[in-house]
Amino acid sequence: MVCRSVRGGKGGALKEVYLDYKRSFMERKKCPRFGLVFACVLFLWCGGEALAGEKEEFLFEDGDVVGFIGDSITQVNYSVVSYPEFLYQYYRTRYPQWELEFRNLGTGYYTAEQALKLYGGEDGIYDKALEGITKAVIMFGMNEALDGGAPEAYIQNIRALTRLLNERGIKNEDIILASPTPFDQTTSSNYLESGEIRKTVDDTLLEYTERLEVLAEELGTRYVDLHTPLLWVNGRLQEENPDATLTIGDSIHPKAEGSILAGFFFLCQQGAGRDVAEVRLSKGSEVQTVSAEVTKVQWRGNEDYVSFSYQPHSLPVAITDDVLRADALFGMLDWLSRESLQIEGLNENEVYTIYMDKVPIGSFTGKELGEGVNLAGLRWNFGQVAARDIEVLNQKWQKCSAKYRSVLGNATLGDREAIQEDVNAAYVIWKKKTEELKEQMTEIARTSASRVYRMEAVSQEGGLIYMRLEHWKWPLLAVALGSLTLLAGILLGIRSKRKRN
């Protein structure tokens, strides 16, 4: 409700906050920190609606084959992380049962016009990777802006590319127009001693972004604004350090953490959820769960020990070094990946260790557990372990895709050092490898989501004895039964002997 009252109409007050910030920063005036943080938080609180318009959720779905069409910022051959790669990780872990395929169709140095020539058959080269896609994401603009392209020509080419996809059976509602990521023209290295800006490429990108949103509304496509939120985060960094940037040294290509944040803001505007699973336990009350199953709840002692069987239906986002750096820049993980455990009624001041199949994964006070803790980022959470295994394969997917797109670029740009036969050969390798990686990622995700774990909350004061009793009760019972059987056998033997005598 607060979000809606602040936002007003399409874009509303939030967009004005951004535009005021943009103007002040271009004039090299310091935007008040609280205003920038407020805008960022409000952006997330509204799920991106204030910038994307009041539209319904448009998540990808089971059975989709999604093609990400773009330039080198989509392709990313200088890193194992791109924004499509981060999106793929989210969907692979959050929806392990889905049959879902992503294809990175980004090509370095491409413009929307070049993509039109390729997919319109004017280039003399055919890209089989476009075949069979059911949804498309289009992101161009950086190369057009670097070349000084007029906004009208940029929009005309995006419109034509959308029409070309329509001819291939993809409806406008299944197309996402994404605004280009920022060119960092506000880093200290882009200023002359006189205070003038060396390059004003981002001014052009801003104009592209505004017109692209209008085009998306006109055509009825989806729209995702990556330019605005990334510019916010970059500005926040530069308030503390004028040399800081989300891009590599060329001011064009996002670093790994920049690509991750681009994927994060993409998900926000899609309406992606943050809950991996949610469990709420209270002694004597019914268990409450979301995207999880909980059975066999047991309480022991004076609230010293709680155990239960737990099956989460999803996996958390993998916590890699790149993700941690992105989270440090803009706290995104709690918005995107929350595996909540809440146990009410514990001793507030005692410390409890959480065990997952006898492996300690974290320690919290009873008060913290009563309020709810996030298990998603705990390193030895079994779901997190599986997610990291998936991410290793996902990065191989990114690297394999980038290699294929490089061959395609060599066949359609510059001196054309490759021919159709080279493209076809690279395509066969890419298709086989990406299908293998997809199957492996799916297998790990589904296996993890099918497992049932034994969870235990054990107080460090009196809970260990109950934990040991719980772990040893069946072996002890077996020993006891064995002893009784042996004793009975001995007694029967003695009785038989007496009868014979």
HELIX and SHEET records of a PDB file:
HELIX    1   1 VAL A    2  ARG A    7  1                                   6    
HELIX    2   2 GLY A   12  MET A   26  1                                  15    
HELIX    3   3 ARG A   33  TRP A   45  1                                  13    
HELIX    4   4 GLU A   49  ALA A   52  1                                   4    
HELIX    5   5 SER A   72  GLN A   75  1                                   4    
HELIX    6   6 TYR A   83  ARG A   94  1                                  12    
HELIX    7   7 ALA A  112  TYR A  119  1                                   8    
HELIX    8   8 LYS A  128  LEU A  130  5                                   3    
HELIX    9   9 MET A  142  LEU A  146  1                                   5    
HELIX   10  10 PRO A  151  GLU A  167  1                                  17    
HELIX   11  11 ASN A  172  ASP A  174  5                                   3    
HELIX   12  12 SER A  188  ASN A  190  5                                   3    
HELIX   13  13 VAL A  201  LEU A  219  1                                  19    
HELIX   14  14 HIS A  227  GLU A  240  1                                  14    
HELIX   15  15 ALA A  256  GLN A  270  1                                  15    
HELIX   16  16 ASP A  321  LEU A  329  1                                   9    
HELIX   17  17 LEU A  333  LEU A  336  1                                   4    
HELIX   18  18 GLY A  366  GLU A  371  1                                   6    
HELIX   19  19 PHE A  382  THR A  412  1                                  31    
HELIX   20  20 GLN A  420  SER A  450  1                                  31    
HELIX   21  21 GLY A  463  ARG A  500  1                                  38    
SHEET    1   A 5 GLU A 101  GLY A 106  0                                        
SHEET    2   A 5 VAL A  65  GLY A  70  1                                        
SHEET    3   A 5 LYS A 135  MET A 139  1                                        
SHEET    4   A 5 ILE A 175  ALA A 178  1                                        
SHEET    5   A 5 ARG A 222  VAL A 224  1                                        
SHEET    1   B 4 GLN A 288  VAL A 290  0                                        
SHEET    2   B 4 ASP A 275  SER A 282 -1                                        
SHEET    3   B 4 ARG A 338  GLU A 344  1                                        
SHEET    4   B 4 VAL A 373  ASN A 374 -1                                        
SHEET    1   C 5 ALA A 292  ARG A 300  0                                        
SHEET    2   C 5 TYR A 305  PRO A 312 -1                                        
SHEET    3   C 5 TYR A 453  SER A 459 -1                                        
SHEET    4   C 5 VAL A 351  MET A 356 -1                                        
SHEET    5   C 5 VAL A 359  THR A 365 -1                                        
END                                                                             
